[in-house]
């Protein structure tokens, strides 16, 4: 009977597995950390330069037609 109570404690009243939710939260935190690291390595100046070049190329192509 004690073992049955321990199993019931691993779930919420609605039947959600607490361990499963903890695992999902841990995975989500790891993904957010990766995203933050990636964003910190992105050079805003470089992105602006690439955007300007793409816009200039687009304008050249539009003028040809």
mmCIF file of the C-alpha atoms, coordinates in Angstrom:
data_MODEL
# 
_entry.id   MODEL 
# 
loop_
_atom_site.group_PDB 
_atom_site.id 
_atom_site.type_symbol 
_atom_site.label_atom_id 
_atom_site.label_alt_id 
_atom_site.label_comp_id 
_atom_site.label_asym_id 
_atom_site.label_entity_id 
_atom_site.label_seq_id 
_atom_site.pdbx_PDB_ins_code 
_atom_site.Cartn_x 
_atom_site.Cartn_y 
_atom_site.Cartn_z 
_atom_site.occupancy 
_atom_site.B_iso_or_equiv 
_atom_site.pdbx_formal_charge 
_atom_site.auth_seq_id 
_atom_site.auth_comp_id 
_atom_site.auth_asym_id 
_atom_site.auth_atom_id 
_atom_site.pdbx_PDB_model_num 
ATOM 1  C CA . UNK A 1 1  ? 0.000  0.000  0.000   1.00 0.00 ? 1  UNK A CA 1 
ATOM 2  C CA . UNK A 1 2  ? 2.853  2.410  0.762   1.00 0.00 ? 2  UNK A CA 1 
ATOM 3  C CA . UNK A 1 3  ? 4.311  1.790  -2.696  1.00 0.00 ? 3  UNK A CA 1 
ATOM 4  C CA . UNK A 1 4  ? 0.957  2.689  -4.255  1.00 0.00 ? 4  UNK A CA 1 
ATOM 5  C CA . UNK A 1 5  ? 0.915  5.998  -2.360  1.00 0.00 ? 5  UNK A CA 1 
ATOM 6  C CA . UNK A 1 6  ? 4.407  6.848  -3.644  1.00 0.00 ? 6  UNK A CA 1 
ATOM 7  C CA . UNK A 1 7  ? 3.275  6.254  -7.216  1.00 0.00 ? 7  UNK A CA 1 
ATOM 8  C CA . UNK A 1 8  ? 0.244  8.498  -6.693  1.00 0.00 ? 8  UNK A CA 1 
ATOM 9  C CA . UNK A 1 9  ? 2.471  11.271 -5.336  1.00 0.00 ? 9  UNK A CA 1 
ATOM 10 C CA . UNK A 1 10 ? 4.404  11.301 -8.616  1.00 0.00 ? 10 UNK A CA 1 
ATOM 11 C CA . UNK A 1 11 ? 1.324  12.622 -10.396 1.00 0.00 ? 11 UNK A CA 1 
ATOM 12 C CA . UNK A 1 12 ? -0.767 15.727 -9.929  1.00 0.00 ? 12 UNK A CA 1 
ATOM 13 C CA . UNK A 1 13 ? -4.469 15.579 -9.125  1.00 0.00 ? 13 UNK A CA 1 
ATOM 14 C CA . UNK A 1 14 ? -5.221 15.771 -12.850 1.00 0.00 ? 14 UNK A CA 1 
ATOM 15 C CA . UNK A 1 15 ? -2.910 12.826 -13.556 1.00 0.00 ? 15 UNK A CA 1 
ATOM 16 C CA . UNK A 1 16 ? 0.057  14.752 -14.976 1.00 0.00 ? 16 UNK A CA 1 
ATOM 17 C CA . UNK A 1 17 ? 3.400  13.077 -14.374 1.00 0.00 ? 17 UNK A CA 1 
ATOM 18 C CA . UNK A 1 18 ? 5.502  15.427 -12.262 1.00 0.00 ? 18 UNK A CA 1 
ATOM 19 C CA . UNK A 1 19 ? 8.747  13.815 -13.430 1.00 0.00 ? 19 UNK A CA 1 
ATOM 20 C CA . UNK A 1 20 ? 7.745  14.223 -17.077 1.00 0.00 ? 20 UNK A CA 1 
ATOM 21 C CA . UNK A 1 21 ? 7.029  17.923 -16.570 1.00 0.00 ? 21 UNK A CA 1 
ATOM 22 C CA . UNK A 1 22 ? 10.374 18.401 -14.819 1.00 0.00 ? 22 UNK A CA 1 
ATOM 23 C CA . UNK A 1 23 ? 12.148 16.752 -17.740 1.00 0.00 ? 23 UNK A CA 1 
ATOM 24 C CA . UNK A 1 24 ? 10.333 18.951 -20.252 1.00 0.00 ? 24 UNK A CA 1 
ATOM 25 C CA . UNK A 1 25 ? 11.212 22.067 -18.267 1.00 0.00 ? 25 UNK A CA 1 
ATOM 26 C CA . UNK A 1 26 ? 14.878 21.046 -18.111 1.00 0.00 ? 26 UNK A CA 1 
ATOM 27 C CA . UNK A 1 27 ? 14.965 20.492 -21.875 1.00 0.00 ? 27 UNK A CA 1 
ATOM 28 C CA . UNK A 1 28 ? 13.284 23.850 -22.502 1.00 0.00 ? 28 UNK A CA 1 
ATOM 29 C CA . UNK A 1 29 ? 15.827 25.610 -20.282 1.00 0.00 ? 29 UNK A CA 1 
ATOM 30 C CA . UNK A 1 30 ? 18.691 24.041 -22.229 1.00 0.00 ? 30 UNK A CA 1 
ATOM 31 C CA . UNK A 1 31 ? 17.180 25.197 -25.519 1.00 0.00 ? 31 UNK A CA 1 
ATOM 32 C CA . UNK A 1 32 ? 16.732 28.734 -24.216 1.00 0.00 ? 32 UNK A CA 1 
ATOM 33 C CA . UNK A 1 33 ? 20.347 28.831 -23.089 1.00 0.00 ? 33 UNK A CA 1 
ATOM 34 C CA . UNK A 1 34 ? 21.457 27.765 -26.559 1.00 0.00 ? 34 UNK A CA 1 
ATOM 35 C CA . UNK A 1 35 ? 19.321 30.491 -28.106 1.00 0.00 ? 35 UNK A CA 1 
ATOM 36 C CA . UNK A 1 36 ? 20.775 33.099 -25.778 1.00 0.00 ? 36 UNK A CA 1 
ATOM 37 C CA . UNK A 1 37 ? 24.310 32.000 -26.601 1.00 0.00 ? 37 UNK A CA 1 
ATOM 38 C CA . UNK A 1 38 ? 23.586 32.132 -30.309 1.00 0.00 ? 38 UNK A CA 1 
ATOM 39 C CA . UNK A 1 39 ? 22.059 35.593 -30.030 1.00 0.00 ? 39 UNK A CA 1 
ATOM 40 C CA . UNK A 1 40 ? 25.028 36.918 -28.096 1.00 0.00 ? 40 UNK A CA 1 
ATOM 41 C CA . UNK A 1 41 ? 27.364 35.758 -30.878 1.00 0.00 ? 41 UNK A CA 1 
ATOM 42 C CA . UNK A 1 42 ? 25.381 37.545 -33.584 1.00 0.00 ? 42 UNK A CA 1 
ATOM 43 C CA . UNK A 1 43 ? 26.860 40.862 -34.686 1.00 0.00 ? 43 UNK A CA 1 
ATOM 44 C CA . UNK A 1 44 ? 24.127 43.458 -35.155 1.00 0.00 ? 44 UNK A CA 1 
ATOM 45 C CA . UNK A 1 45 ? 26.412 45.492 -37.411 1.00 0.00 ? 45 UNK A CA 1 
ATOM 46 C CA . UNK A 1 46 ? 27.054 42.465 -39.616 1.00 0.00 ? 46 UNK A CA 1 
ATOM 47 C CA . UNK A 1 47 ? 23.329 41.743 -39.917 1.00 0.00 ? 47 UNK A CA 1 
ATOM 48 C CA . UNK A 1 48 ? 22.619 45.379 -40.842 1.00 0.00 ? 48 UNK A CA 1 
ATOM 49 C CA . UNK A 1 49 ? 25.337 45.241 -43.494 1.00 0.00 ? 49 UNK A CA 1 
ATOM 50 C CA . UNK A 1 50 ? 23.907 42.037 -44.971 1.00 0.00 ? 50 UNK A CA 1 
ATOM 51 C CA . UNK A 1 51 ? 20.413 43.527 -44.978 1.00 0.00 ? 51 UNK A CA 1 
ATOM 52 C CA . UNK A 1 52 ? 21.655 46.633 -46.785 1.00 0.00 ? 52 UNK A CA 1 
ATOM 53 C CA . UNK A 1 53 ? 23.414 44.509 -49.409 1.00 0.00 ? 53 UNK A CA 1 
ATOM 54 C CA . UNK A 1 54 ? 20.296 42.397 -49.938 1.00 0.00 ? 54 UNK A CA 1 
ATOM 55 C CA . UNK A 1 55 ? 18.160 45.523 -50.297 1.00 0.00 ? 55 UNK A CA 1 
ATOM 56 C CA . UNK A 1 56 ? 20.583 47.029 -52.837 1.00 0.00 ? 56 UNK A CA 1 
ATOM 57 C CA . UNK A 1 57 ? 20.587 43.801 -54.847 1.00 0.00 ? 57 UNK A CA 1 
ATOM 58 C CA . UNK A 1 58 ? 16.795 43.714 -54.761 1.00 0.00 ? 58 UNK A CA 1 
ATOM 59 C CA . UNK A 1 59 ? 16.616 47.314 -56.005 1.00 0.00 ? 59 UNK A CA 1 
ATOM 60 C CA . UNK A 1 60 ? 19.022 46.525 -58.865 1.00 0.00 ? 60 UNK A CA 1 
ATOM 61 C CA . UNK A 1 61 ? 16.898 43.577 -59.946 1.00 0.00 ? 61 UNK A CA 1 
ATOM 62 C CA . UNK A 1 62 ? 13.735 45.690 -59.839 1.00 0.00 ? 62 UNK A CA 1 
ATOM 63 C CA . UNK A 1 63 ? 15.340 48.359 -62.016 1.00 0.00 ? 63 UNK A CA 1 
ATOM 64 C CA . UNK A 1 64 ? 16.250 45.805 -64.675 1.00 0.00 ? 64 UNK A CA 1 
ATOM 65 C CA . UNK A 1 65 ? 12.573 45.037 -65.309 1.00 0.00 ? 65 UNK A CA 1 
# 
